[in-house]
Amino acid sequence: MGAPSSCPFSAGFASPCAFLAAHSGTNGSTLWERPVAEDLLLVDCSAEHGGSPACLVIGSPAFLALLDLETGQTRWHEAASFGVNSTVLSPLLKIPDINRDGVPDFLVFAAAGEEIKSFFYSGTSGTQMKFSGSLRLPGWIGHLLHITKSGAHYVLFYTAKALFAYSLNQLYHMAVGAASPALADLKEDAHWERVIQHRAQEVPLASSGDIQYVTKMSEKPGSHILVARSAMLELVNGQQLGSLWVVGVPHILSEPVLGAFGADEIAMAVESRVRHKTKKITIVDGSSGAIKWEVELLSETRSPKPATLATADRRSVFLFWGLYQEERNGTGSGQGAQQQRLYLFHPSLPNTLLELTNSTEPIVAFEGLLFERSRHACYVLLAGPQAGSSPGRVVLSKRKLKEDIFGSHVIWLNQMPQDTDQNVRDHFHRMRFRSFG
């Protein structure tokens, strides 16, 4: 995590500068901490180098660096030039080997006005390849890499009004010139090309409204694509590019989170605003768009998006923040208008919620995680000042799910308990977890 702090003179950066730190998942102890940039532009710790986990860092003064995730040591550090008044766009993309050295490479996009520039970097050394391209894309919101079943790589760019698809082969030739020889590794999908070539690279969509998020349903080639608009969801066939279903979900607040409601049945948890200070968590079936479950929560403060953890029965627990209002007294289940509560739901008990914990601190980041080969289910919180607010204390904490279940408050959504609260806690405590996928 990067945070402005007083920078040692030996680091070579102006003070304050950004630090990157790694902490133990077991006890939170600091494994390493080091200054990395005067200003941190992008961090991606899902990279690899020589078979070891690594973090890619882009910062200013303009550079691209690769750090060993376990030690914090620099594997390579290279100057990077993205152009004057350019903004580096997240995420950077891991792409097939362009320079034929046997190591996957990286693609970085930067925006300058309405122009999106593409920069190719060697995964071996971090050196920028001697070419870059650009395309005009007013109103860029996001992008992601999609692989078709034929093995063709496409970058999906989206604005509020449209979803566009550019093959990696096309982006490469936009950078090096159309007359350059094609690379065998960069193929195009014949069906995708037939669909988008006559639509100025636009993917046809059946829904309407402003696009807010675009999500892949899995990392498998040909995965379906979920488009979240301001008031509806649409699932697009990731191979045929046809609409599979559209469902109305007004006032979507955050990017949908994937899980499983039935055994091996992909579903997504969607947050939406239903009225002032009230939001709804809706679980939508991935195959049909049917509403499987929903609950309303008070939400006076900014809260993180939901999270999911896969269970051994091939379903998921869904974790989300808010304040449940119990009808018996017309109040929330706890006191404090600004207090956020964390709730756990599992499809095996559809009429039950577990209230796990509360927080009065602003939550910057929240994630459900599995440690110790998927046996240790927990969630990690980063609490502190929100982006744009005054500097302040930041706290990183991890809580074990099973420990919170012991002291949880059981909520019966139909107001008629069907079992004892302790039996419900025992049911959740016996759950086993697995890696999703």
Buried (B, 14 or more C-beta within 10 A) or exposed (E): BBBBBEBEEEBEBEEBBBBBBBBEBEEEEEEBBBBBBBBBBBBBEEBBBEEEEBBBBBBBEBBBBBBBBEEBEEBBBBEBEBBEEBBBBBBBBBBBBBBEEEBBBBBBBBBBEEBBBBBBBBBBBBBBBEBBBBBEBEEBBBBBBBBBEBEBBBBBBBBEBBBBBBBBBBBBBBBBEEEEEEBEBBBBBEBBBEBBEEEEBBBEBBBEBEBBBBBBBBEEBBBBBBBBBBBBBBBBEBBEBEBBBBBEBEEBBBBBBBBBBBEEBBBBBBBBBBEEEBBBBBBBBBEEBEBBBBBBBBBBBEBBBBBBBBBEBEBBBBBBBBBBBEEEEEEBBEEEEEBBBBBBBBBEBEBBBBBBBBBEBBBBEBBBBBEEEBEBBBBBBBBBBEEEEEEEEEEBEBBEBBEBBEEBBBBBBEEEEEBEBEEBBEBBEEBEBBEBE
